[in-house]
Amino acid sequence: MLPAPFQSLQAEERVVIHMDRKLIFLDIDGTLISAMSAPSALTVKAVREARKRGHRVFLCTGRNMPIIGKDILDIGFDGVISSAGGHVEVGGKVLFDSLLPETTIQECLSVFHAHGIYCRIESPEGIYTDPQMEELLRMARPDERNSELIRMQKEIEKGIGIQPYDKYPKKGAYKVCFTSTTLEAIEETRPYLEDRFDYAVHVYGGSTSCFNGEIIRKGIDKGKGMDLVCRYYGADVKDTIAFGDSMNDYGMMKYARMGIAMGNACDELKEMADIVCGSVEEDGIYYELERMGII
């Protein structure tokens, strides 16, 4: 059963959107932007032109709100689904916000640490990591399709405010990400957590030094956030379009009427997508929306 805020919306809270207008949901890393770079001119143009034509455009990201950069928000969006569905807001109005209790966070940390896995906690206050995680990230040579690992490396390079675990306020968090030197260690944690969490292990290609991923609470993901946005607007799922590149986009791609995988997406996402567009470096969002007649 879904958490209460996902179950119903009062009629007076609903905003009706014209039926031939689309709701477009965009992941950030590896989709909207490449490796912590600035959004391209064509991507910015695509978002603004789609909105000018009456479509609604939303960020739909695994990032928590504190690390969605101003350069991204300044493009202009109708709303944000962040923390992989843990926080949903439209026009500045919060529709849903759900933290994992601190007891659950500590349980997850204990399981991962007992198997030699390092963690990253994403909370409303910021991001906090085990000190060993940064060291492992610095040494990693990620597969070019692993936008999440590349982003974390770029955050370190740019000095983005990631804080050590001892600064974590322990008031609950949206999600826990992990890095491990072996896949076997990750698999060994599943019996303890997979009854409550789905595992998203990101593409690792030929890498043998660093395997990364995140646990996503069952019943709360990007797709559930999209459903809440649709019901807020009184829109039908058939009017939804989603762009993504990694396995934490699985929920949004599954929910959307038209799921579009970037050319740089992992193979698993491409296989389930309705369309594979150009890569983020090729301005795939712009040219696909143009091809569809959205812009």
C-alpha positions in Angstrom: 0.0 0.0 0.0 1.3 3.4 -0.9 2.0 6.1 1.7 -1.0 8.3 2.4 0.1 11.3 0.3 0.2 9.0 -2.8 -3.3 7.6 -2.2 -5.5 10.6 -2.9 -5.7 14.2 -3.7 -8.6 16.5 -2.8 -10.6 17.7 -5.7 -9.9 21.3 -4.9 -6.1 20.6 -5.1 -6.3 19.4 -8.7 -5.2 21.6 -11.6 -6.7 20.6 -14.9 -4.3 20.5 -17.9 -5.6 20.5 -21.5 -5.7 16.9 -22.7 -3.5 17.4 -25.7 -0.7 18.9 -23.7 2.1 16.7 -22.5 3.8 16.2 -19.2 7.6 15.8 -19.8 9.8 14.4 -17.1 13.6 14.7 -17.4 16.3 13.0 -15.4 19.3 15.3 -14.8 22.7 13.4 -14.8 23.4 11.8 -18.1 20.1 13.1 -19.5 19.7 16.8 -19.1 23.4 17.4 -18.6 26.6 15.6 -19.1 29.1 14.9 -16.2 28.2 18.0 -14.0 28.6 20.3 -17.0 26.3 23.3 -17.7 23.1 22.6 -19.7 23.6 23.0 -23.4 21.9 25.9 -25.3 19.7 23.5 -27.2 18.6 21.6 -24.1 17.6 24.9 -22.5 15.8 25.9 -25.7 13.9 22.6 -25.7 12.6 23.0 -22.2 11.6 26.6 -22.6 10.0 26.1 -26.0 8.0 23.1 -24.8 6.6 25.1 -21.9 5.9 28.1 -24.1 3.8 25.8 -26.2 1.7 24.8 -23.2 3.4 21.5 -22.2 4.6 21.0 -18.6 8.2 20.0 -17.9 9.5 18.6 -14.7 12.9 17.5 -13.3 12.8 13.9 -12.2 16.0 13.1 -10.5 17.8 11.0 -7.9 19.5 14.2 -6.6 18.2 15.7 -3.4 17.2 19.3 -3.5 20.4 20.9 -2.0 22.5 19.7 -5.0 20.2 20.6 -7.9 22.3 23.5 -9.2 21.0 27.0 -9.8 22.0 26.8 -13.4 19.6 23.9 -13.8 16.7 25.4 -11.9 17.1 28.7 -13.8 16.1 26.9 -17.0 12.6 27.0 -15.6 10.5 24.0 -14.8 6.9 23.4 -13.6 8.0 21.2 -10.8 10.6 18.8 -9.3 10.6 15.2 -8.3 13.8 14.7 -6.4 15.5 12.1 -4.2 14.1 9.4 -6.6 10.5 10.2 -5.6 11.1 11.0 -1.9 10.2 14.7 -2.5 7.7 16.1 -5.0 6.8 19.7 -5.6 4.9 21.6 -8.2 5.2 25.4 -8.6 6.8 25.6 -5.2 4.0 23.7 -3.5 5.2 20.5 -1.8 2.9 17.6 -2.7 4.9 14.8 -1.0 8.0 14.6 1.3 8.9 11.4 3.0 12.1 10.6 4.9 13.3 7.2 5.9 13.3 7.1 9.8 16.8 7.4 11.3 16.4 3.9 12.8 16.1 2.5 9.2 19.0 4.6 8.0 21.2 3.2 10.8 20.1 -0.3 10.0 21.0 0.1 6.4 24.4 1.6 7.3 25.1 -1.3 9.7 24.3 -3.9 7.0 26.5 -2.2 4.4 29.4 -1.5 6.7 29.4 -5.1 8.0 30.1 -6.1 4.4 32.8 -3.6 3.7 30.6 -1.3 1.7 30.9 2.5 1.9 27.8 4.8 2.0 26.5 8.2 1.1 23.4 9.6 2.9 21.2 12.1 1.1 19.1 14.2 3.5 17.2 17.5 3.5 20.3 19.1 5.0 22.8 17.9 2.5 25.0 14.9 1.6 27.2 13.0 4.0 29.6 10.2 3.1 31.9 7.7 4.7 35.5 9.0 4.3 36.6 5.8 2.6 33.9 6.3 -0.1 35.7 9.5 -1.4 39.0 7.6 -1.6 37.4 4.8 -3.6 35.6 7.3 -5.9 38.9 9.1 -6.6 40.5 5.8 -7.8 37.5 4.5 -9.8 37.5 4.4 -13.6 33.8 4.4 -14.4 32.2 3.0 -17.5 31.2 6.0 -19.7 27.5 5.0 -19.3 27.6 5.3 -15.5 26.5 8.9 -15.1 25.9 8.5 -11.3 29.5 7.5 -10.6 30.9 10.2 -13.0 28.7 12.8 -11.2 30.0 11.8 -7.8 33.6 12.1 -9.0 32.9 15.5 -10.5 31.4 16.7 -7.2 34.7 15.8 -5.5 36.7 17.6 -8.2 34.6 20.7 -8.0 34.5 20.8 -4.2 30.7 20.6 -4.0 29.7 20.6 -0.3 29.7 16.9 0.5 30.2 16.5 4.2 31.8 13.7 6.2 29.5 11.3 8.1 30.3 12.7 11.5 28.5 15.9 10.5 25.3 14.0 9.6 22.5 15.3 11.9 20.8 11.9 12.1 17.2 13.2 11.6 16.3 10.8 8.8 17.2 10.8 5.1 15.7 10.3 1.7 18.0 7.5 0.5 21.3 5.7 0.9 23.8 5.2 -2.0 26.7 2.7 -1.8 30.0 1.9 -3.3 31.8 -1.5 -3.0 35.0 -3.0 -4.3 33.1 -6.2 -5.1 29.7 -7.2 -6.5 29.7 -10.2 -4.2 29.5 -7.9 -1.1 26.5 -6.1 -2.5 24.7 -9.3 -3.2 25.4 -10.5 0.3 23.4 -7.5 1.7 20.2 -8.3 -0.2 18.7 -10.8 2.2 18.7 -8.1 4.9 17.2 -5.3 2.9 15.5 -6.4 -0.3 12.1 -7.0 1.4 11.9 -3.2 1.8 14.2 -1.8 -0.9 14.8 -2.3 -4.6 18.5 -2.3 -5.6 19.7 -0.2 -8.5 23.3 -1.2 -9.3 24.7 1.1 -12.0 26.5 -0.1 -15.1 30.1 -1.0 -14.4 31.3 -2.5 -17.7 34.9 -3.8 -17.4 35.5 -2.0 -14.1 36.8 -4.1 -11.2 37.6 -1.4 -8.7 34.3 0.3 -7.8 30.7 -0.9 -8.0 28.1 1.7 -7.1 24.3 1.9 -6.7 21.5 2.9 -4.4 18.6 1.3 -2.6 15.2 2.7 -3.4 12.3 2.2 -1.0 9.6 0.0 -2.3 6.4 2.0 -3.1 8.3 5.3 -3.5 10.2 5.9 -6.8 10.3 8.3 -9.7 7.3 6.6 -11.3 5.1 7.1 -8.2 6.2 10.7 -8.1 5.1 11.1 -11.7 1.7 9.6 -10.8 1.2 12.1 -8.1 2.0 15.0 -10.5 -0.4 13.6 -13.1 -3.2 13.4 -10.5 -2.5 16.9 -9.3 -3.0 18.2 -12.8 -5.9 15.7 -13.6 -3.8 14.4 -16.5 -3.8 11.0 -18.0 -0.7 8.7 -18.0 -1.0 8.6 -21.8 0.1 12.2 -21.9 3.5 11.5 -20.2 6.9 11.4 -21.7 10.1 10.5 -19.7 13.8 10.8 -20.6 16.4 8.8 -18.6 19.7 7.0 -18.8 20.3 4.8 -15.7 18.6 2.1 -13.7 17.4 4.5 -11.1 15.2 5.8 -13.9 13.5 2.4 -14.2 10.3 3.5 -12.3 9.8 6.6 -14.4 10.4 4.8 -17.7 8.0 2.0 -16.7 5.3 4.5 -15.7 5.5 6.8 -18.7 3.4 6.4 -21.8 6.5 7.2 -23.8 9.8 6.1 -22.2 12.9 7.5 -24.0 16.4 6.2 -23.2 19.3 8.5 -24.0 21.9 7.2 -26.5 24.4 7.0 -23.6 21.9 5.0 -21.4 22.7 1.6 -19.9 21.7 -1.4 -22.1 19.0 -2.5 -19.6 17.2 0.8 -19.9 17.5 0.9 -23.7 15.9 -2.6 -23.8 12.8 -1.5 -22.0 12.5 2.0 -23.6 10.0 2.8 -26.3 12.6 5.0 -28.1 16.3 5.4 -27.9 17.2 9.0 -28.8 20.6 10.7 -29.3 23.0 10.9 -26.4 23.2 13.8 -24.0 26.3 15.1 -25.8 24.2 15.0 -29.0 21.4 17.1 -27.5 19.1 14.0 -27.6 16.3 15.7 -25.7 16.1 18.6 -28.1 16.1 16.6 -31.3 13.7 14.0 -30.0 11.2 16.6 -28.8 11.5 18.2 -32.2 11.0 14.9 -34.0 7.8 14.3 -31.9 6.4 17.8 -32.8 6.5 18.9 -29.1 8.8 21.8 -30.1 
